Amino acid sequence: MFLKILAHPVFTNLNFHMPMLVDLSHPLVMLSGENGSGKSTLLHSIQYALRGEAAEGYLYNLDWQGLTPGKVFLFDAEQHNPRMQLELFRDQPEMLEFLQLASHGQVMLAMFQQNFPALDPGTILLLDEPEMALSVSNQRRILKMMMELVDKRNFRIICATHSPVLLDAPETYVINLDRHVNRNVMTEQFGTEGASTIQ
């Protein structure tokens, strides 16, 4: 499965060269790159393309290469945190109690154990920084769970991440946006890596 982006307003501002070809043929794809390099933008762009939706200034071609498209589900760990949307669970007292007592990381693990496996077989699962609230050991757990979703539920997973656990795993295919763009880097006011910026 290949996505060819012909035009994109954000990627043009980030100095991506158009057209941009993104290889999504692997069932477990990781998008890596510095803050501001376009990982989340690309993830949302992939969602538009997979759903066949139009977005202003965004032109693309998607080659399924004989694959049958499944349902597309996007989960942004920052925006979709169930603990910040308790009103949605008023009619589910057990779930409401769990969300009020559990940590952000425990809720994220529950998504992988219960909610994601309940999606239709063949789902294309798009994840934006699912490791955000997880310890290193639990990042290893969600990697195992991702592999099980691929193997047992025929999922395809595309994940924007900073996690070395996910990026360095031999089972994942990594697309590093830093290698293809003069990225939107931090300004010098933040100092150099490892140096103090406290005045």
C-alpha positions in Angstrom: 0.0 0.0 0.0 1.5 3.3 -1.1 0.3 6.8 -0.5 1.5 9.5 -2.9 1.0 13.0 -1.6 0.9 15.5 -4.5 0.2 18.6 -2.5 -0.2 19.5 1.2 -0.2 23.0 2.7 1.6 21.9 6.0 4.2 19.7 4.4 5.0 22.5 1.9 5.6 24.8 4.8 7.9 22.2 6.3 9.9 22.0 3.1 8.8 18.5 2.1 9.4 17.9 -1.6 6.2 17.1 -3.5 5.2 14.5 -4.5 6.0 12.6 -1.3 5.7 8.8 -1.5 4.9 7.0 1.8 5.3 3.2 1.9 2.5 1.8 4.1 2.8 -1.8 2.9 4.1 -3.2 6.2 1.4 -4.1 8.7 3.1 -2.3 11.6 4.4 1.1 10.6 6.0 3.6 13.0 6.3 7.3 12.1 9.3 8.9 13.8 10.9 12.3 13.9 11.6 15.4 16.0 8.9 17.6 17.5 7.3 19.5 14.7 8.5 17.3 11.9 5.0 16.4 10.8 4.3 13.0 12.3 0.8 13.8 13.5 0.1 15.8 10.3 1.1 12.7 8.3 -1.0 10.4 10.5 -4.1 12.6 10.0 -3.3 12.9 6.2 -3.2 9.1 6.1 -6.6 9.0 7.7 -8.1 11.3 5.1 -6.7 9.2 2.3 -7.8 5.9 3.7 -11.3 7.2 4.2 -11.3 8.8 0.8 -12.0 12.3 2.3 -11.1 15.6 0.8 -9.1 18.3 2.7 -8.3 21.8 1.6 -5.0 22.0 -0.3 -4.4 18.2 0.1 -4.1 16.1 -3.1 -3.1 12.5 -3.0 -3.2 9.1 -4.7 -3.6 5.9 -2.7 -2.5 2.5 -4.2 -4.0 -0.3 -2.3 -1.9 -2.9 -4.2 -4.7 -5.6 -4.1 -5.4 -5.1 -0.4 -9.0 -4.9 0.8 -9.5 -1.7 2.8 -10.8 -2.1 6.3 -12.4 0.4 8.7 -10.2 3.2 9.8 -9.9 4.1 13.5 -7.8 7.0 14.7 -6.8 7.3 18.4 -4.9 10.3 19.6 -3.7 9.6 23.2 -3.7 13.3 24.0 -7.1 14.3 22.6 -9.0 11.1 23.2 -8.1 10.4 26.8 -11.3 8.9 28.3 -10.3 10.3 31.7 -11.0 13.7 30.3 -14.4 12.8 28.9 -16.1 11.2 32.0 -19.5 12.5 30.9 -19.5 9.9 28.1 -19.6 7.1 30.7 -22.5 8.2 33.0 -24.5 5.1 32.0 -21.5 2.8 32.7 -20.9 3.0 36.5 -18.1 0.3 36.5 -16.2 2.0 33.7 -16.7 5.4 35.3 -15.3 4.2 38.6 -12.3 2.6 36.8 -11.6 5.9 34.9 -11.8 7.9 38.1 -9.4 5.6 40.0 -7.0 4.5 37.2 -3.9 6.4 36.0 -3.6 7.6 32.4 -1.3 4.7 31.7 -3.7 2.1 33.1 -6.4 3.6 30.9 -4.2 3.3 27.9 -3.4 -0.3 28.6 -7.1 -1.0 29.0 -7.7 0.4 25.5 -5.2 -2.1 24.1 -6.6 -5.0 26.2 -10.3 -4.4 25.6 -11.3 -1.6 23.2 -9.0 -2.0 20.3 -9.5 -5.9 20.1 -13.2 -5.2 19.9 -12.8 -3.3 16.6 -13.7 -5.2 13.4 -11.1 -7.6 12.0 -9.0 -5.9 9.3 -9.3 -2.5 11.0 -6.6 0.0 10.1 -5.6 1.5 13.5 -3.9 4.9 13.5 -2.3 5.8 16.8 -0.8 9.1 17.8 1.8 8.6 20.6 0.1 5.8 22.4 3.2 5.5 24.7 2.6 8.9 26.1 1.7 7.8 29.7 3.4 4.4 29.7 6.5 3.1 31.5 9.1 1.3 29.4 7.8 -2.1 30.5 4.3 -1.2 29.5 5.5 0.1 26.2 6.9 -3.4 25.6 3.4 -4.7 26.5 1.6 -2.6 24.0 4.1 -3.6 21.3 3.2 -7.2 22.0 -0.5 -6.3 21.9 0.0 -4.5 18.5 1.7 -7.6 17.1 -1.2 -9.7 18.4 -3.7 -7.4 16.7 -1.8 -7.7 13.5 -1.4 -11.5 13.7 -4.8 -12.5 15.2 -7.1 -9.7 14.1 -5.5 -8.9 10.7 -5.0 -5.2 11.8 -2.8 -2.8 10.0 -1.3 -0.3 12.5 0.3 3.0 11.8 1.7 4.8 14.8 3.3 8.2 15.3 5.7 7.8 18.2 8.9 8.9 20.0 9.3 5.5 21.8 12.7 3.8 21.3 10.9 0.5 22.4 8.5 0.8 19.4 11.0 2.3 16.9 13.8 -0.2 17.6 11.7 -3.3 17.5 12.6 -5.7 14.6 8.9 -6.2 14.0 8.2 -2.6 13.0 8.8 -0.6 9.8 10.0 2.9 10.6 9.4 6.0 8.4 11.8 8.7 9.8 10.5 12.1 8.7 13.7 13.8 9.7 15.5 12.2 6.8 13.1 13.7 4.2 12.6 17.3 5.3 14.3 20.4 6.5 12.3 20.2 9.6 10.5 22.8 11.7 13.3 22.7 14.3 13.3 24.5 17.7 14.8 28.0 17.7 18.2 28.6 19.3 16.5 30.1 22.5 16.0 26.5 23.6 19.8 25.9 23.7 21.7 22.9 22.6 21.0 19.3 23.6 22.2 18.6 27.1 23.0 22.3 27.9 21.1 24.3 30.5 18.8 27.1 29.3 18.1 28.5 32.8 19.1 32.1 33.1 
